[in-house]
Amino acid sequence: MPGRIIAHVDLDYFYAQCEELRRPELKGRPVVVCIYSGRTEDSGAVSTSNYEARKIGIRSGMPIVQAKRIAGSNTVFLSADIEYYESVSERIMSLLRSYTPVMEQASVDEAYLDLSEVVSDFDGGERKAREIKNAILSSEHLTCSIGVSSNKLLSKMAAGVSKPDGLTVVRPEEALDFLAPMPAGKLFGVGRVTERRLSEMGIQTVEDLRSVSPEILKKQFGSSMGMWLYNASRGVDEEQVMDRKREQYGRIITLKEDTRDRSVLVDNASRLLNEVVRQVKADALRFKTVSFLGIMSDLSARTKNRSLPDFTDDFEQAARIMPILVDEFLSEHPGNLRRMGVKVSNLSEDRGQKSLFDFA
Ligand SMILES: [Mg+2]
C-alpha cells in the first residue's frame, strides 16, 4: 500500500506562455502581461512575465510603471486577454480530467490530480506525470511543471522547485529532507502575517520550524494554524483532492463593437456553442439547458434560457435553439450588446454510464 499518489500540475508562466503561443515572434523577448486598471495610461500591475522578463527583474504584482522603468526596448507589454487564457485553460483542464476521476482545478493554471486509483506506485506516478506533460505539449504546445508526492502540500511544493518544464517526485521517505532547507515562510498555505511572525521568531527554514514544539506554535499562531505548521513542516497534509463537479460550461466574448445585429450575434453564438459542446463531450457529459447571454453597453447582464426535451451532446440540436434565443433576447432587451456568450447547463453523465434510474 503506497498510500496516496497526488500530482500537482502547474502551467508555466501561463498568461505569458499563451501569448508566446499565438505570437511566435515574441519568443526569446521579455514578455510582460499586464492588468491595466485604466485610471492613467500605465496604472495597473504586472500579471505574469516570461522568464526573459524575470531575468531583468520584472515580476508579478509589480506596478507597470516600475516594470517599464527597468524594461529594455525589446520588452513587450501586453494587456491581459483573460478570455483567451481561459479558453486554453479549459481545454487543458478537460485533458487533465481524462487522467483521473478525482481532479481539482485550483486556479486557471493549476490542478491537483489524485492518481491513487490510477497508478500503483510512485514510479507509475512519475510515468503518468511525464505522459501528462507530453499530452499538454503535443495538444496545446504549452509546458507545465508537475510535482508528484503523497499529498497536496508536498506536490505543490515539488512542482515549484523545478520550473519551467519540471517534473519532481517526492517519495514519502524523501519528504523530510525535501522540505528541510526550504524557507518556512514559503510553505504553501503560510500567509504574509504568519511569514513575518515566523521570521520574528528567528525561524528561517522548515527544519528550524520542526524544532519548535506544538505548544509554542499553538500559542503563537492559534490552535489550528499552530498544528498546521507543526504537521506541514513534517510533510504531513491530509487535505483531500476535491472532485468538484462542474455545473455549467460557457464562453463569453467581447464584441468588436457594441451591436444588436442579429446575424453577428447568431454567428458568434453558434461558434461559441460549438466550442462549448466539444468541451462537454470531451468530459463525457450531456446537457439539457442552453443559454444565450448578453452584457449590454451599460454593463447590465441578461440571459435567455431554453431546455431541450432530453439530455444531449449534439451540437446541431443545440444550435437550432440559438437563433430563437437571440430573437427573444433582442425583442426583450433594447440597446446594444458589448459582450455576449453562450452556456450549457443542467448536466448529466454520458449515456454510456448508466445512472441509478436505469436499473429502477
Ligand atoms: Mg503557473
Residues whose N, C-alpha, C, O or C-beta is under 5 A from the ligand:
A	BS01	MG	D10 L11 D12 Y13 F14 D109
